[in-house]
Amino acid sequence: MKRWLPGLVVLTLLGLVAVPIGAGAQGKDTLTVALPSHAPTLDPHMHFERVGILVNINMFDSLLHRSAKLEFEPSLALSWKALNDTTWEFKLRKGVKFHDGSILTAEDVKFSFDRVLEPGKEQKKSPQYGNVRAIKEVKIVNADTIHLITDKPFPLLLERVVFFPIVPKKHIEKVGEEAFGSTAAVGTGPWKLVEWKRDQHIRLEAFDQHWRGKPAFKYVVFRAIPEVATAVAELKTGGVDIIRNVNADLMPDIKSHPLTRISTTPILRVHYISLDMRSAPFDKKAARQAANYAIDKQAMIQKMMAGLGRQVATVVQPAAFGFDPSVPSYPYDPKKAKELLAQAGYPNGVDITLHSSSVDWRPHFEALGQMLTEVGLRTTVKMWDPGPAWNKFFQSEGKATNGQYGNWGNYSVFDADAVLHPLYHTEPGGWIGKHYARVEGLDKLIDEGRSSIDQAKRKRIYAEIQRMIREEAPSIFLYTQNDTLGISKKVAYEARPDEWLWLFAAKPVN
């Protein structure tokens, strides 16, 4: 524990950070956001990356919206109701325009769901499939009414349609899916696409015919800035207005600067390391438990997150429905970790490799690797740049590795299923679980939890799941985090509990 902290102090000599060309003060009608990277596509149905979602929600609308108080609000649907246990009716808002001037129709809504569900196809191409796989049919009742029909009761339906962007059927058929994901992305949201220079910036312009009215800022720019120290320097010089995931070492500098401030709030995001249970050494439960005892989570939270996090017993966070506070977390116990590793057959330790594309959490990843090494899990950490190479590796070769470090934001869905299904379900739709998790009986319990509308029953199921995964340890369970934003004092905006950057709420400060 003594060796990993000094080597991970983030550079605070921000005056020495090189500032890219084009930085500096910008027009009052432009809001600029720094993201660590861009998603591989602007098509909201063809990725699952938070950096892409933050762009998508400002370009596209869904049937429902969520307020800053986490309440459902009308969006493309004016009203909704359950007709029975498996059928929901949505009344569509009339006269909504896409950025190309075409009018939103019920056909667009059905098309949007069908392109993700791909009825009749065994292999699904959309990573969003797991979120809506319970929907078996989208039925157009009339021009203003649709029914979403599920194969069984699905208590998460409203949560899932809060972020399920509706896209234009005729436009995509005309330009093709590749162009739609790059140069011809069209939605109904407050801003429309002007330009995307990959790994540089995405430039949006206010859509004058947006149904909510005009946003306060005419232009929104999402700049790709991988290094957080560079992003902070840009914030202080006026090159960007909002930055995310501010490190603990950098918070005092932002707080004390006359032009910048901090906004922070607890969110659903949980950090974990998925362990490959199908191959050595993590095919042995003792080795997986050893890895959990090896990590000093409290030190990580206090030293590297300014205390803005909470140790968790599993990946189910306190804010999510189904959280069971009686399940104990793994304490830091390196002696026990070494004993368990010996029980697993590795008295002299073992070499492992962990992978990640969370470039903005590199110091955490490296610290975790050092702690594991100290108990005999000699860890090589491999950091990937987000993009096509990582996606290819993660979706194919990644299933044969020792583990993957990441963090999961539940798609901003406040329910245990939103983390349990993608991380641990082994069938299609289990985005990470299909590669790593192999816990007998877990798939069945996850399916039962997401197909009952009896909330008391669901709580019992999720309590059982949390006890099960705590014992079987398919992951190293780490901690939650806050959404910590650095914000220019020229902008009125606050961090949200759902981790969205809903920039329609942002206003200039005169």
C-alpha positions as CSV (number, residue, x, y, z in Angstrom):
1,M,0.0,0.0,0.0
2,K,2.9,2.3,0.5
3,R,4.3,2.4,-3.0
4,W,1.4,3.2,-5.3
5,L,0.3,6.7,-4.2
6,P,3.4,8.8,-4.8
7,G,3.7,7.6,-8.4
8,L,0.2,8.6,-9.2
9,V,0.1,12.3,-8.3
10,V,-1.5,14.1,-11.2
11,L,0.5,16.9,-12.7
12,T,-0.7,20.2,-11.1
13,L,1.7,22.6,-12.8
14,L,-1.1,23.5,-15.2
15,G,0.7,26.5,-16.4
16,L,3.1,24.1,-18.2
17,V,0.4,22.2,-20.0
18,A,0.5,22.8,-23.8
19,V,-2.7,24.4,-25.0
20,P,-3.9,23.2,-28.4
21,I,-4.3,25.5,-31.4
22,G,-7.8,27.1,-31.4
23,A,-8.1,27.3,-27.6
24,G,-8.8,30.5,-25.8
25,A,-11.8,32.8,-25.3
26,Q,-14.9,31.9,-27.5
27,G,-18.1,33.6,-28.5
28,K,-20.9,34.1,-25.9
29,D,-23.2,32.1,-28.2
30,T,-21.0,29.0,-28.0
31,L,-20.9,26.4,-25.2
32,T,-17.9,24.1,-25.3
33,V,-17.6,20.8,-23.5
34,A,-14.5,18.8,-23.0
35,L,-14.9,15.0,-23.3
36,P,-12.0,12.5,-23.0
37,S,-12.9,11.0,-26.4
38,H,-15.7,10.7,-28.9
39,A,-17.8,7.6,-29.4
40,P,-17.1,5.6,-32.6
41,T,-20.4,6.8,-34.1
42,L,-23.0,9.5,-33.8
43,D,-25.7,6.8,-34.3
44,P,-27.3,6.6,-30.9
45,H,-28.3,2.9,-31.4
46,M,-24.9,1.7,-32.4
47,H,-22.7,2.3,-29.3
48,F,-23.0,2.2,-25.5
49,E,-20.4,4.8,-24.6
50,R,-21.2,7.5,-22.1
51,V,-19.2,10.1,-24.1
52,G,-21.5,9.3,-27.1
53,I,-24.7,9.4,-25.0
54,L,-23.8,12.9,-23.7
55,V,-23.7,14.1,-27.3
56,N,-26.7,12.1,-28.5
57,I,-29.1,13.4,-25.8
58,N,-28.6,16.9,-27.2
59,M,-29.2,15.9,-30.8
60,F,-32.0,13.4,-30.4
61,D,-35.2,13.0,-28.3
62,S,-36.8,9.9,-26.8
63,L,-40.4,9.2,-26.0
64,L,-39.9,10.4,-22.4
65,H,-37.5,12.8,-20.7
66,R,-36.2,12.9,-17.1
67,S,-36.1,16.1,-15.1
68,A,-33.2,17.1,-12.9
69,K,-35.3,15.9,-10.0
70,L,-35.4,12.5,-11.7
71,E,-39.1,12.6,-12.6
72,F,-40.5,11.4,-16.0
73,E,-41.6,14.2,-18.3
74,P,-43.3,14.2,-21.7
75,S,-41.0,14.4,-24.7
76,L,-41.9,12.9,-28.0
77,A,-44.7,11.2,-26.2
78,L,-47.3,13.6,-24.6
79,S,-48.8,10.9,-22.4
80,W,-48.4,7.2,-21.6
81,K,-50.3,4.5,-19.7
82,A,-50.2,0.8,-19.1
83,L,-53.2,-1.0,-20.7
84,N,-52.3,-4.3,-19.1
85,D,-49.2,-6.1,-17.7
86,T,-47.5,-6.3,-21.1
87,T,-48.8,-3.4,-23.2
88,W,-48.0,0.3,-22.8
89,E,-49.7,3.0,-24.9
90,F,-47.9,6.2,-25.9
91,K,-49.6,9.2,-27.5
92,L,-47.2,11.1,-29.7
93,R,-46.6,14.8,-29.8
94,K,-47.9,16.3,-33.1
95,G,-45.9,18.5,-35.5
96,V,-42.4,17.6,-34.2
97,K,-39.7,18.1,-36.9
98,F,-36.5,16.3,-37.6
99,H,-33.5,18.4,-38.4
100,D,-34.0,17.8,-42.1
101,G,-37.5,19.3,-41.9
102,S,-39.5,16.1,-42.1
103,I,-42.3,15.5,-39.5
104,L,-42.0,12.8,-36.9
105,T,-44.4,9.9,-37.5
106,A,-45.4,6.7,-35.7
107,E,-43.5,4.9,-38.5
108,D,-40.3,6.6,-37.2
109,V,-40.9,5.3,-33.7
110,K,-41.5,1.8,-34.9
111,F,-38.5,1.9,-37.2
112,S,-36.3,3.1,-34.3
113,F,-37.2,0.1,-32.1
114,D,-37.2,-2.4,-34.9
115,R,-33.7,-1.5,-36.0
116,V,-32.4,-2.4,-32.6
117,L,-34.7,-5.4,-31.9
118,E,-34.1,-6.8,-35.4
119,P,-37.1,-9.3,-35.2
120,G,-36.2,-12.7,-36.7
121,K,-32.4,-12.2,-36.5
122,E,-30.5,-14.3,-34.0
123,Q,-27.4,-12.0,-34.0
124,K,-28.2,-8.4,-33.0
125,K,-25.8,-5.7,-34.1
126,S,-27.0,-3.0,-31.7
127,P,-25.4,-2.9,-28.2
128,Q,-28.6,-1.2,-27.1
129,Y,-30.5,-4.5,-27.7
130,G,-30.2,-5.7,-24.1
131,N,-32.0,-2.6,-22.9
132,V,-35.2,-3.2,-24.9
133,R,-35.0,-6.9,-25.6
134,A,-38.3,-7.5,-23.6
135,I,-40.2,-5.7,-26.3
136,K,-41.7,-8.2,-28.7
137,E,-43.7,-5.9,-30.9
138,V,-44.1,-2.2,-31.7
139,K,-47.7,-1.7,-32.9
140,I,-48.9,1.4,-34.7
141,V,-52.5,2.0,-33.6
142,N,-53.0,5.2,-35.5
143,A,-50.9,8.3,-36.6
144,D,-50.5,9.5,-33.1
145,T,-50.6,6.3,-31.0
146,I,-48.2,3.4,-30.6
147,H,-48.2,0.3,-28.4
148,L,-45.1,-1.2,-26.9
149,I,-45.9,-4.9,-26.3
150,T,-43.5,-6.9,-24.1
151,D,-43.1,-10.7,-24.1
152,K,-43.7,-10.7,-20.3
153,P,-44.2,-8.0,-17.6
154,F,-41.3,-5.6,-17.9
155,P,-41.1,-3.2,-15.0
156,L,-38.3,-1.2,-16.5
157,L,-40.0,-0.1,-19.7
158,L,-40.4,3.6,-18.8
159,E,-36.9,3.8,-17.5
160,R,-35.6,2.3,-20.8
161,V,-37.5,4.7,-23.1
162,V,-36.0,7.7,-21.3
163,F,-32.9,7.2,-23.4
164,F,-34.0,5.4,-26.5
165,P,-33.6,8.0,-29.3
166,I,-36.1,8.1,-32.1
167,V,-34.5,8.4,-35.5
168,P,-35.9,9.3,-39.0
169,K,-36.8,6.2,-41.1
170,K,-36.8,7.8,-44.5
171,H,-33.6,9.8,-44.0
172,I,-31.7,6.7,-42.9
173,E,-33.0,4.7,-45.8
174,K,-31.9,7.5,-48.1
175,V,-28.4,8.2,-46.8
176,G,-27.5,4.8,-45.4
177,E,-26.5,3.8,-41.9
178,E,-22.8,4.6,-42.2
179,A,-23.4,8.2,-43.3
180,F,-26.1,8.6,-40.6
181,G,-23.5,7.7,-38.0
182,S,-21.0,10.2,-39.2
183,T,-21.8,13.1,-41.5
184,A,-25.6,12.9,-41.8
185,A,-26.9,12.3,-38.2
186,V,-30.4,13.8,-37.9
187,G,-32.6,13.9,-34.9
188,T,-35.3,16.1,-33.3
189,G,-33.2,17.4,-30.4
190,P,-32.3,21.0,-29.6
191,W,-29.1,21.0,-31.7
192,K,-28.3,19.7,-35.1
193,L,-25.0,18.4,-36.5
194,V,-22.7,20.9,-38.3
195,E,-19.4,19.1,-38.3
196,W,-17.6,16.2,-36.8
197,K,-13.8,16.1,-37.0
198,R,-12.9,12.7,-35.4
199,D,-10.8,13.0,-32.3
200,Q,-11.0,16.8,-32.5
201,H,-14.5,18.2,-32.1
202,I,-18.2,17.8,-32.8
203,R,-19.9,21.1,-33.6
204,L,-23.7,21.5,-33.2
205,E,-26.0,24.4,-34.1
206,A,-29.3,25.2,-32.5
207,F,-32.3,23.8,-34.4
208,D,-34.6,26.8,-34.8
209,Q,-37.7,24.6,-35.2
210,H,-37.2,22.5,-32.1
211,W,-40.5,21.8,-30.4
212,R,-39.2,23.1,-27.0
213,G,-38.1,26.4,-28.4
214,K,-34.6,27.7,-29.0
215,P,-31.8,26.8,-26.5
216,A,-29.8,29.6,-24.8
217,F,-26.6,28.8,-26.7
218,K,-26.6,28.8,-30.5
219,Y,-23.6,26.5,-30.8
220,V,-22.4,23.5,-28.8
221,V,-19.0,22.1,-29.3
222,F,-17.7,18.8,-27.8
223,R,-14.0,18.8,-27.9
224,A,-12.0,15.5,-27.5
225,I,-9.3,16.2,-24.8
226,P,-8.0,12.9,-23.4
227,E,-5.8,14.4,-20.6
228,V,-7.7,15.9,-17.7
229,A,-4.9,18.3,-16.8
230,T,-5.1,19.8,-20.4
231,A,-8.9,20.1,-20.0
232,V,-8.4,22.0,-16.8
233,A,-5.9,24.4,-18.4
234,E,-8.5,24.9,-21.2
235,L,-11.2,25.6,-18.7
236,K,-9.1,28.3,-17.0
237,T,-8.2,30.0,-20.2
238,G,-11.7,29.9,-21.6
239,G,-11.1,27.3,-24.3
240,V,-13.9,25.1,-22.8
241,D,-16.8,25.8,-20.5
242,I,-17.5,22.4,-18.9
243,I,-15.2,19.5,-18.1
244,R,-16.0,16.1,-16.5
245,N,-14.4,13.7,-14.1
246,V,-12.2,16.2,-12.4
247,N,-9.5,14.5,-10.4
248,A,-9.2,15.2,-6.6
249,D,-5.7,16.7,-7.1
250,L,-7.2,19.3,-9.5
251,M,-10.3,20.3,-7.7
252,P,-8.6,22.9,-5.4
253,D,-7.1,24.6,-8.4
254,I,-10.5,24.9,-10.1
255,K,-12.2,26.0,-6.9
256,S,-9.7,28.8,-6.2
257,H,-9.5,30.1,-9.8
258,P,-11.5,33.3,-10.2
259,L,-13.2,32.1,-13.5
260,T,-14.1,28.5,-12.6
261,R,-16.0,26.5,-10.1
262,I,-16.9,22.9,-9.2
263,S,-20.3,21.2,-9.3
264,T,-20.6,17.7,-8.0
265,T,-23.3,15.2,-7.1
266,P,-23.5,11.4,-6.4
267,I,-24.4,9.4,-9.4
268,L,-25.1,5.7,-10.3
269,R,-21.7,5.0,-11.8
270,V,-19.8,2.1,-10.2
271,H,-16.2,1.0,-10.8
272,Y,-15.3,-2.6,-11.1
273,I,-12.9,-5.1,-12.7
274,S,-14.6,-7.9,-14.5
275,L,-12.7,-11.2,-14.1
276,D,-12.6,-13.9,-16.8
277,M,-14.2,-16.8,-14.9
278,R,-13.6,-19.2,-17.8
279,S,-9.8,-19.3,-17.5
280,A,-7.0,-19.4,-14.9
281,P,-6.5,-18.0,-12.5
282,F,-10.0,-16.6,-12.1
283,D,-11.8,-19.8,-12.8
284,K,-11.1,-20.4,-9.0
285,K,-13.4,-18.6,-6.6
286,A,-10.6,-18.3,-4.1
287,A,-8.5,-16.3,-6.6
288,R,-11.4,-14.0,-7.3
289,Q,-12.0,-13.4,-3.7
290,A,-8.3,-12.8,-3.1
291,A,-8.5,-10.0,-5.7
292,N,-11.3,-8.3,-3.8
293,Y,-9.4,-8.4,-0.5
294,A,-6.3,-6.9,-2.3
295,I,-7.8,-3.5,-3.0
296,D,-7.8,-0.7,-0.4
297,K,-11.0,1.0,-1.6
298,Q,-11.2,3.6,1.1
299,A,-7.6,4.8,0.3
300,M,-8.6,5.1,-3.3
301,I,-11.7,7.1,-2.4
302,Q,-10.0,9.4,0.0
303,K,-6.6,9.9,-1.8
304,M,-7.7,9.9,-5.4
305,M,-11.4,11.0,-5.3
306,A,-11.3,13.6,-2.6
307,G,-13.8,11.4,-0.6
308,L,-16.4,11.8,-3.4
309,G,-17.3,8.1,-3.6
310,R,-18.6,5.2,-1.7
311,Q,-17.3,1.6,-1.3
312,V,-19.7,-1.0,-2.5
313,A,-20.3,-4.6,-1.7
314,T,-21.3,-5.5,-5.3
315,V,-22.0,-3.5,-8.4
316,V,-25.5,-2.5,-7.2
317,Q,-25.4,1.1,-6.0
318,P,-27.3,2.5,-3.1
319,A,-29.4,4.8,-5.3
320,A,-30.7,1.9,-7.4
321,F,-33.9,0.0,-6.7
322,G,-33.1,-3.4,-5.2
323,F,-30.0,-2.3,-3.3
324,D,-29.5,-4.5,-0.2
325,P,-27.5,-2.6,2.5
326,S,-27.1,-5.8,4.5
327,V,-24.6,-7.3,2.1
328,P,-21.1,-6.6,3.5
329,S,-18.3,-5.2,1.3
330,Y,-14.9,-6.8,1.1
331,P,-12.5,-5.2,3.6
332,Y,-8.9,-4.5,2.7
333,D,-7.0,-7.5,3.9
334,P,-3.8,-8.2,1.9
335,K,-2.8,-11.1,4.3
336,K,-6.1,-12.9,3.6
337,A,-5.7,-12.2,-0.1
338,K,-2.4,-14.0,-0.1
339,E,-3.8,-16.9,1.8
340,L,-6.7,-17.3,-0.6
341,L,-4.4,-17.0,-3.6
342,A,-2.4,-19.9,-2.2
343,Q,-5.6,-21.9,-1.7
344,A,-6.4,-21.3,-5.3
345,G,-3.1,-23.0,-6.2
346,Y,-0.8,-20.0,-6.6
347,P,1.4,-19.8,-3.4
348,N,4.1,-18.0,-5.5
349,G,1.7,-15.7,-7.2
350,V,0.6,-15.6,-10.8
351,D,0.8,-13.2,-13.8
352,I,-2.4,-11.6,-15.1
353,T,-3.2,-8.9,-17.7
354,L,-6.0,-6.4,-17.2
355,H,-7.4,-4.2,-20.0
356,S,-9.3,-0.9,-20.1
357,S,-10.3,2.0,-22.4
358,S,-11.2,4.3,-19.5
359,V,-8.4,6.8,-20.4
360,D,-9.6,9.4,-18.0
361,W,-9.3,6.9,-15.1
362,R,-5.7,5.8,-15.9
363,P,-4.3,6.7,-12.5
364,H,-7.0,4.5,-10.8
365,F,-6.3,1.6,-13.2
366,E,-2.5,1.8,-12.5
367,A,-3.1,2.0,-8.8
368,L,-5.4,-1.0,-8.8
369,G,-2.8,-3.0,-10.8
370,Q,-0.1,-2.2,-8.2
371,M,-2.3,-3.3,-5.3
372,L,-3.0,-6.6,-7.0
373,T,0.7,-7.1,-7.7
374,E,1.5,-6.6,-4.0
375,V,-0.5,-9.7,-3.0
376,G,0.9,-11.9,-5.8
377,L,-1.5,-11.1,-8.7
378,R,1.3,-9.7,-10.7
379,T,-0.6,-7.4,-13.0
380,T,0.2,-5.9,-16.4
381,V,-2.2,-3.1,-17.2
382,K,-3.0,-2.4,-20.8
383,M,-4.7,0.9,-21.6
384,W,-6.4,1.1,-24.9
385,D,-7.4,4.2,-26.8
386,P,-11.2,4.3,-27.2
387,G,-12.2,3.5,-30.7
388,P,-12.5,0.8,-33.3
389,A,-9.5,-1.2,-32.2
390,W,-10.8,-1.4,-28.6
391,N,-14.3,-2.2,-29.7
392,K,-13.0,-5.1,-31.9
393,F,-10.8,-6.4,-29.1
394,F,-13.5,-6.1,-26.4
395,Q,-16.2,-7.7,-28.5
396,S,-14.1,-10.6,-29.7
397,E,-10.6,-11.3,-28.4
398,G,-11.5,-9.7,-25.1
399,K,-13.4,-12.7,-23.9
400,A,-10.1,-14.6,-23.6
401,T,-8.3,-12.1,-21.3
402,N,-7.9,-12.1,-17.5
403,G,-10.1,-9.1,-16.9
404,Q,-11.3,-5.6,-17.8
405,Y,-11.4,-2.5,-15.7
406,G,-14.3,-0.1,-16.3
407,N,-17.1,1.8,-14.8
408,W,-20.8,1.5,-15.5
409,G,-23.4,4.2,-15.3
410,N,-26.6,2.1,-15.6
411,Y,-27.6,4.0,-18.7
412,S,-28.9,6.4,-16.0
413,V,-31.6,3.8,-15.0
414,F,-32.2,3.7,-11.3
415,D,-32.7,0.0,-11.0
416,A,-30.4,-3.0,-10.2
417,D,-31.2,-4.7,-13.5
418,A,-29.5,-1.9,-15.4
419,V,-26.1,-3.0,-14.1
420,L,-26.7,-6.7,-13.4
421,H,-27.9,-7.6,-16.9
422,P,-25.1,-6.1,-18.9
423,L,-22.3,-7.1,-16.5
424,Y,-23.4,-10.6,-15.7
425,H,-26.0,-12.0,-18.1
426,T,-24.3,-14.4,-20.5
427,E,-26.9,-14.4,-23.3
428,P,-27.1,-11.7,-26.1
429,G,-27.7,-8.4,-24.5
430,G,-25.3,-9.2,-21.6
431,W,-22.7,-6.8,-23.0
432,I,-19.8,-7.7,-20.6
433,G,-21.2,-10.8,-18.9
434,K,-21.2,-12.8,-22.1
435,H,-17.4,-12.6,-22.1
436,Y,-16.6,-12.9,-18.5
437,A,-19.3,-14.0,-16.0
438,R,-20.1,-17.7,-15.4
439,V,-22.1,-17.9,-12.2
440,E,-24.5,-20.8,-12.1
441,G,-28.1,-19.8,-11.7
442,L,-27.5,-16.1,-12.1
443,D,-29.0,-15.7,-15.6
444,K,-32.2,-17.2,-14.4
445,L,-32.5,-14.8,-11.4
446,I,-31.7,-11.8,-13.6
447,D,-34.5,-12.8,-16.0
448,E,-36.9,-13.3,-13.1
449,G,-36.1,-9.9,-11.7
450,R,-36.7,-8.1,-14.9
451,S,-40.0,-9.9,-15.8
452,S,-42.0,-9.2,-12.6
453,I,-44.0,-6.2,-11.8
454,D,-44.2,-7.3,-8.1
455,Q,-41.7,-4.9,-6.6
456,A,-41.5,-6.7,-3.3
457,K,-40.6,-9.9,-5.2
458,R,-38.0,-8.1,-7.3
459,K,-36.4,-6.7,-4.1
460,R,-36.1,-10.3,-2.8
461,I,-34.6,-11.5,-6.1
462,Y,-32.0,-8.7,-6.2
463,A,-31.1,-9.3,-2.5
464,E,-30.4,-12.9,-3.4
465,I,-28.3,-11.9,-6.5
466,Q,-26.2,-9.5,-4.4
467,R,-25.5,-12.2,-1.8
468,M,-24.6,-14.6,-4.6
469,I,-22.3,-12.4,-6.5
470,R,-20.6,-11.1,-3.3
471,E,-19.8,-14.8,-2.6
472,E,-18.8,-15.8,-6.1
473,A,-17.0,-12.6,-6.9
474,P,-17.2,-12.4,-10.7
475,S,-15.8,-8.9,-10.4
476,I,-13.6,-6.9,-8.1
477,F,-16.2,-4.6,-6.5
478,L,-14.8,-1.1,-6.0
479,Y,-16.7,2.1,-5.4
480,T,-19.2,4.6,-6.8
481,Q,-18.3,8.0,-7.9
482,N,-19.7,11.5,-8.1
483,D,-20.2,13.4,-11.3
484,T,-17.7,16.2,-10.7
485,L,-17.8,19.0,-13.3
486,G,-15.5,21.9,-13.7
487,I,-17.6,24.8,-15.0
488,S,-16.9,28.3,-16.2
489,K,-18.4,31.0,-14.0
490,K,-19.9,32.4,-17.3
491,V,-22.2,29.4,-17.5
492,A,-25.2,28.5,-15.2
493,Y,-25.4,24.7,-15.0
494,E,-25.2,22.0,-12.3
495,A,-24.2,18.3,-12.3
496,R,-27.2,16.0,-12.4
497,P,-27.8,12.7,-10.5
498,D,-28.4,10.8,-13.8
499,E,-25.0,11.9,-15.2
500,W,-26.6,13.6,-18.2
501,L,-25.2,16.8,-19.7
502,W,-28.6,18.1,-20.7
503,L,-27.3,21.4,-22.2
504,F,-30.7,22.8,-22.9
505,A,-30.8,23.7,-19.2
506,A,-27.5,25.6,-19.5
507,K,-27.7,29.4,-19.6
508,P,-25.1,32.2,-20.0
509,V,-24.3,34.3,-17.0
510,N,-24.3,38.0,-17.8
